[in-house]
């Protein structure tokens, strides 16, 4: 038969799991995409049509 764990031990394990989860989310949020080889290459779209207004206005 298993021993009963104390309340303090359960809360400690839960708190440790919460800290690990938060740290994992923070590290994942800070992991951004790699930098482009050329400064402007990430924002260039070949063959794109430039428009003055994206949304048509009513007459």
C-alpha atoms as a printed R data frame, in Angstrom:
   type eleno elety resid chain resno       x      y       z
1  ATOM     1    CA   UNK     A     1   0.000  0.000   0.000
2  ATOM     2    CA   UNK     A     2   1.283  3.453  -0.836
3  ATOM     3    CA   UNK     A     3   2.121  5.969   1.842
4  ATOM     4    CA   UNK     A     4   0.010  9.055   2.033
5  ATOM     5    CA   UNK     A     5   1.893 12.204   1.007
6  ATOM     6    CA   UNK     A     6   1.722 15.266   3.174
7  ATOM     7    CA   UNK     A     7  -0.155 18.374   2.159
8  ATOM     8    CA   UNK     A     8   3.062 20.376   2.139
9  ATOM     9    CA   UNK     A     9   4.710 17.916  -0.229
10 ATOM    10    CA   UNK     A    10   1.747 18.033  -2.622
11 ATOM    11    CA   UNK     A    11   1.721 21.827  -2.671
12 ATOM    12    CA   UNK     A    12   5.493 21.897  -3.173
13 ATOM    13    CA   UNK     A    13   5.246 19.560  -6.162
14 ATOM    14    CA   UNK     A    14   2.395 21.592  -7.626
15 ATOM    15    CA   UNK     A    15   4.267 24.847  -7.163
16 ATOM    16    CA   UNK     A    16   7.407 23.397  -8.759
17 ATOM    17    CA   UNK     A    17   5.359 22.166 -11.727
18 ATOM    18    CA   UNK     A    18   3.785 25.620 -12.113
19 ATOM    19    CA   UNK     A    19   7.207 27.300 -12.062
20 ATOM    20    CA   UNK     A    20   8.502 24.907 -14.728
21 ATOM    21    CA   UNK     A    21   5.420 25.554 -16.878
22 ATOM    22    CA   UNK     A    22   5.795 29.342 -16.642
23 ATOM    23    CA   UNK     A    23   9.503 29.206 -17.434
24 ATOM    24    CA   UNK     A    24   8.803 26.979 -20.418
25 ATOM    25    CA   UNK     A    25   6.229 29.457 -21.756
26 ATOM    26    CA   UNK     A    26   8.612 32.388 -21.251
27 ATOM    27    CA   UNK     A    27  11.426 30.605 -23.068
28 ATOM    28    CA   UNK     A    28   9.093 29.643 -25.910
29 ATOM    29    CA   UNK     A    29   7.858 33.233 -26.247
30 ATOM    30    CA   UNK     A    30  11.412 34.561 -26.439
31 ATOM    31    CA   UNK     A    31  12.445 32.081 -29.134
32 ATOM    32    CA   UNK     A    32  11.909 34.217 -32.218
33 ATOM    33    CA   UNK     A    33  12.592 33.495 -35.851
34 ATOM    34    CA   UNK     A    34  16.163 33.486 -37.106
35 ATOM    35    CA   UNK     A    35  17.537 36.644 -38.681
36 ATOM    36    CA   UNK     A    36  17.570 36.927 -42.455
37 ATOM    37    CA   UNK     A    37  20.874 36.710 -44.322
38 ATOM    38    CA   UNK     A    38  20.212 40.056 -46.017
39 ATOM    39    CA   UNK     A    39  18.682 42.990 -44.091
40 ATOM    40    CA   UNK     A    40  15.660 43.493 -46.352
41 ATOM    41    CA   UNK     A    41  15.071 39.984 -47.698
42 ATOM    42    CA   UNK     A    42  12.532 39.006 -45.037
43 ATOM    43    CA   UNK     A    43  10.156 41.779 -46.091
44 ATOM    44    CA   UNK     A    44  10.401 41.511 -49.867
45 ATOM    45    CA   UNK     A    45   7.579 39.919 -51.793
46 ATOM    46    CA   UNK     A    46   8.359 39.334 -55.454
47 ATOM    47    CA   UNK     A    47   5.634 40.221 -57.905
48 ATOM    48    CA   UNK     A    48   3.472 42.002 -55.361
49 ATOM    49    CA   UNK     A    49   1.183 44.766 -56.541
50 ATOM    50    CA   UNK     A    50   1.328 47.933 -54.491
51 ATOM    51    CA   UNK     A    51  -2.020 49.572 -53.838
52 ATOM    52    CA   UNK     A    52  -2.663 53.012 -52.420
53 ATOM    53    CA   UNK     A    53  -5.774 51.891 -50.529
54 ATOM    54    CA   UNK     A    54  -6.254 48.375 -49.277
55 ATOM    55    CA   UNK     A    55  -9.944 48.926 -48.530
56 ATOM    56    CA   UNK     A    56 -12.125 50.498 -51.227
57 ATOM    57    CA   UNK     A    57 -13.953 53.632 -50.125
58 ATOM    58    CA   UNK     A    58 -17.598 54.343 -50.825
59 ATOM    59    CA   UNK     A    59 -18.335 56.960 -53.542
